[in-house]
Amino acid sequence: MENKDKIRIIGGSVLTKNGFEVADLIIEGDTISGIALPEAEEEGNIRTYEADGCLIVPSFVDMHVHLREPGYSYKETIKSGTAAAAAGGFTLVCTMPNLNPAPDSSENLKKQLEIIEKDACIDVLPFATITKGREGEELTDYAQLAPYVAGFSDDGTGVQSKDVMKRAMEGIAKTGKVLSAHCEVESLLNGGYIHDGEYARMHGHKGISSESEWKEVERDIKLSEETGCRLHICHISTKESVDLIREAKKKGIKVTCETGPHYLTFSDRDLKEDGRFKMNPPLRSLEDREALREGLIDGTIDVIATDHAPHSEEEKSKGLENSAMGVVGLETAFSAVYTTMVKSGLMPLERLIDAMAARPREILGLQKQPFIEIGSKANITVVDPSDEFIVDPKTFKSEGKASPFSGTKLNGKIKMTFHNGKPVYIA
């Protein structure tokens, strides 16, 4: 019989099908082999990890990250990005295709997969493009790429042509994969770079209208209904998007969506003249933020995704107008939403675990893992809910340091992450 390494995580509260139970978690090889009473003895050579006062939950999945390889390794690498993900409690991340070369063919995708195989410390599942080169015109060969990818996206730009998007949905529907849509009508951007709201008017900035997002959300929902394609809408930020998706779900349309921790925490009232507050879509109004919170609570918003988008320090040092779009978020995601939504009493912890662990797996067609059970893969995150800390980007494992949470006091620190039974992060 094969001699497997054994691990015992002691002193924590394990999320089981019956809720949180004080128990020791036993891992053998890559599998959870036991949930034991704390006083129970285990024979053999066992590595022990202490988790006193901590919660032991299924590890997190991020459906929307930018790890920048191949093509932009000066911003982030697969190695640094997956280390950051592990530090955030994630054991699976899905990468977006705005890379060089873009993963729009088997040849180009192979270049990314080879780096992942060599350097990733957790699972990385790429999205391939919807259109060749993400140019919004010629369709990618979906059947060829489907077995190797999470789904298809042109993230970074919206597909502007209704006809192209309809044909894309028809093709992707045949594969059973999800189409992850960046919804943005370019003709409605008007040169804007922050939300077209109070802060923009007061400080003379060009604003991005809410309509530029929700108009394409509306279009893509209708196309999903017509084609039967599974539609996942990226990083929603407006109250109109929440309303449209809520109504679509009531009609039985195959639509899911995500929002990011920063949209749940901040509004344009919190903006400062600093590139770490610049992302796309932008931080919206207080009314939009409240609608997003309500959408997460009632399940309209399925998933928390970071849209982790690292850039160099120089690219983020040029203020709101001239800095690159995008902020980092893997290492603060759980803590930010825990502090904003759970510790504040707005929603139960189990809803957050669902949005960060179970629902993303379900949307991707993986085993859902809403709780920890014997026999499942040992993909585990250990969190100390009482550990209060101030976010310091200098400590990030990510190469990107531009975080809107810099200097913010958060609760719920990630203490350990286990990927297939292997410790990939220990605080």
N, C-alpha and C positions, 0 to 999 in steps of 0.2 A: 504493500500500500504506500502511496506517495506520502512523504513527510512534508506537510504544509506548515508554513509559519503561522503562529497563532498570536493574536493581539487581543488584549482585554482593555476596554475603555471603562474605567470605574468611576462611580460617584455621580454620574449624570442622570438626567431625566430623558428617557428615550421616548420619542414619538411613535407609539404603536397604534394599531387599529382601535384601541380603547382609549386613546388620548395619551398624555404624557405619564409615564410610569418610571419611578426611581428604580433603576436596574443597571446591571453591567452589560455591556455589549461585547460579544465575543466574535472575533473575525478569524476565519481559518482560510488561508490562501486569499482568494479574491471574493470570498462569500461570507455572508453573515451566518454563523453557525449556532449562535445562541443568544438569548436575552435572559440573563440569569439574575436571581436575587443577589443583592450585594454581598451577603454572607456566604454564598455558595463558593466552594473551592473548585479550582480547575487544575487537573493534572497536566504535567508536561512542561516544556520550556515555553513560557509565555512572556511577550513584551507587554508591559502595562503602561497605560497612559491615564493620568488623573484628570477627571472632568468634574470636580466638585462644584456644585452650583450651576453647572452648564446644561444646556439643552442639546440633545443628540438627534439630529434630523436628517432626512434625505438631502444629499448634496444638491446644489443649485445648477440650473441650466440657463445660459444666456443666449437667446436666439439672435442677438444682434451686436456683433463686435467688429472692430476693424483692427486686425493684427499686422497690417501694412506690408506683409511679405507674400509674394515677391513684389519688388518694385520700389518700396519706400522704407527700407529698413532703418534709415536715419530717424524715423519717427517712432518705430516700434519693431520688434521682431517676434516671431512665433515663440521663441524661448522666453523673452521678457514678458510678452503678453500672457502666455499661459501660466507663468509664475505669478503674475498679478491676479489672474483668475483664481488660481488655487488659494491665494491669500484672501480672496473674497468669498471663499466657500464654494466655488464652481468646479465641477469636474467635467463639464461639457460646454463648449462655446461654439456658436455658429458664426463663421466669418463672412463678411460682406465682400462683394466682388469688385469694388473699385480699386483694382490692383493693376500692376503692369508686369506681364500681360494679364488682361482680364481673363477669368476662367470661363471662356466662351467656347472652348473646344477641349477634346480629350488631351491634346498635347499641352495646352496651357494649364489645364487643371492639374495635370501630372506634376508640373513644376511646383505648384503649391503643396500637393500631397507629399512630395518627397521631402520638403522642408518640415512639414508636420510630423512625418514619420521619424525624422532625425532629431528634432528639437523640442517637440511638445511634451509637457509633463502631465497633461490631461488629454481628454478626447477633444478633437477639433473636427467639426463637420462643416465643410464650406457650402455656401450658396454659389451656384453658377449664375451666369447672367440670363436675363430675359431676352436681350437683344445683343447681337454681335458688337463687341467693343462698348457696350452700354450706350450705343448711339441712337437707340430708339427706332431703328428701321428694320434691319434684317434679323429674323428670328434665329435664336440658338437652336441647335439640334437637341431637343429635350430628351428624346428616347435614348440617345447615346450617353448622355451625362447623368440621367436620373438615378442609376444604381449607386452613384458615388457621392451624391450631394444631399444636403438638407432640403433643398428646393431651389427656386429660381427668383432672382431679384436684380433690379438695376439700381440698387440703393445708391444714393448720392444724387440721383436725378429721377424724376418721374417720367414714365412713358407718356409722351405728349399726345400721340395719335390714338384716338379711340379705336380706329380700325386695327392698328398694330396690336393694341392691348387685347382686343377681342380675339384676334387670331392666336395671340400668345396664350390666352386663357384656354382656348379650345385645345391647343397642343399640350399644355401642361396638365389639363384635366385628364387626358389619356394616360398620363404617367402616375396619377394618384398623388403626386407631390404637391406641396403648397407653393403658391405664388406670394412672395412677400413684397408688398408694394410700398414704395416711397411715393407718397401722394403730394404732388406739388405742381400747380399750374404755373409755368414759367412766365406766361404773359401777364400774370397778376402780381409778380414780385416787385415790379417798379423800382428796381435798384435797391430794395430794402435789405437790411442786414440785422435788425432787431424787430421785435413786435411793433406793429403800428398801433401804439397805445399811448398812455399818459407819459411814460418816460421819454419816448421818442419825440413827442411834441414839445416837452419841456426843455429838452437838451439839443434840439435841432438835428436829430438823426432821421435817416430814411427808414420807414417802417415796412415790414412784411405783413400783408393783410392776412387775416384768418381765412378769408375766402380762398386764398391760394392753396390751402390744405383741404378744406372740407369740400370744395367743388370737385376735386379729383377723388376724394373718398366716396362722394355720392355717385360719380361716374363708374368707379370700379365696383361698387356694390351692385349696381344695375347689371354690369357685365358679368359678374359672378353669378347672379341669378339666371342670366340668359344661358351661360355656358356650363354651369355646374362645377366650375373650378373652385377649389379651396383657396380662399383669399385671406391672407394675413396682412393687416395694415400696420406698417411701421410707425413707431414713435408719434402717436397722436398727441396733439397739444391743445386742441380747441374744444369748446363745449358743443359746437355744432357736430364735430366728428363723433363725439360720444353719443349724441342724440341719434345720429344716422345709424350708427352701429347697433345701438340698442333696438331700434325699430327693425333693422335687418334681421337681427337674431330672433325677434318675435315672429317674423315671417318665415323662419326656417332657412334663411340663406346661409351658405357655408362661409361665414365670415368670422374671423378672430382678429384680435388686435393687441398691441402692446403700448405701454408708455414708460417713461424713464423716471428714476428717482428724483431728478432735478425738477421735472415738471410737477411732481406731487409736493415738492418742498417749497419752491420759489415761485415768484411771479415777477412781472416787469417792474414792480415796485422795489424789488431787491437788487436791481441792476446797478453796477458800478462801471466806471470807465476802465474796464479791465477785460482783456481777452478771455479770461477764464469764465466769463458769463456769456460768451458768444458760441451759439450752437444752432443747428438747423434741424427741425424747426426751432424758433426762438422761445424763450420764456414768455409766456402769454400773460393775460390779465388775471387778477385775483379771481374773477368770476370763472374763467377757464380752469384755473387750478382747482377750485371747489368742485367743478363738474367732473374733472378727472378723478378726484378723490372719491366722489360718489360713484363714479363708474367702476372704480376698482372694488369698492365695498360691495356693490350689488352684482359683480361678476360680468358686467358689460366689457370691462377691460380684463382680458384673460391673463396677461403676462406682464411681469416687470422685466424690461430689457434695458441694458445700460446705454446702448449706442456708443460704447467705449471708442473714442476717436482721438488717439494721441497725435500730437504734432510736436515739432521742435520748439524749444524755448523761444527762439527768434520769431517763429511763425505766430506764436501766441502773445507776443510782447507789444503789439501795435494797437492796443485799444479796441473798442467795440467796432469801429468802422473798418479797420484795416487788418485785424487779426484773422487767421484762418478759422473757419467754422469747425467746431468740435471740441468736446471736453472728455476727460477720462472718468471712468466710473466703476470699474470692476472691484476696486478695493474698498469702496464705500457703499455699495449698492444695498446690501442687506441692512447695514446699520442705519443708513439714511431713512429707508422706508420703515424700519422697525421703530425708529425714534419718532418719525412724523405721524405714522398711522396706527401703530400698535401701542407703544408706550403712552401715547396721548389718549388712548381709549377709543379711537375712531373705528377700529376693526380688530377682530381676533387674530392672534398669531397664526392660527391654522390657515387663515385666508392668505396670509403672506407666504407661507410655505407652499400653498397650492399655486400661487402666482409665480413663484421662483423655482419650484421643483417639479410639481406634478403636471400642471397645464402645459408648460413648454414641451415636456417629454411626450405628452399625449398628442399635441399638435404635430410634432415631428414623427409620429408613428412609432414611438418607443414605449417600453413598459412605463406605466404612469408613475409608480412609486409615490403614492400620497403619504405613506408612512413606512416605518422600518419593520421588516419581517424576516424571519429565518428563511434562508434559502435564496434570498435576493443578493445581487451584487453589492459588495461593500463599498458603495459610494456614499460617504457620510460627511456631514459637516457638524462641527461642535462649536456652539455659540455660548458666550457668557452674556446673558441679557442685562446683568447689572454692571458690567464693565463700562464705565464712562470715559471717553477719551476725546481729545481735540485733534481734528484731522490735520496732519502735517504731510503735504505732498512730498517733502524731501525723503520720507521713509518709504514711499511707494516702490514696489518692484517694477512697475511699468516705467518705460522710458518717458512717457508723457506725465507732466506734472500739473497741467492746467485743470484744476477742479473747482467748481463753484462752491464746494463744501470746505475749501481750505479755511482753517481757523474756526470751523463750526464744531460745537460740542455734540457728540453723538453717543448713543448707547447701543449695546449689542455687538460686542467685538468678536470676530471670528478667531477661535483658538486653535482649531485643527481642521484639516481637510484630508480625507482618505479617498483615494481613487483606486477602485478595484482592489481594496485591501491594503494599498500602499500609502503610507503617510507622505503627502506631497506638500503639506504646509503644517508647520508647528510654530505657533507664535512664540 
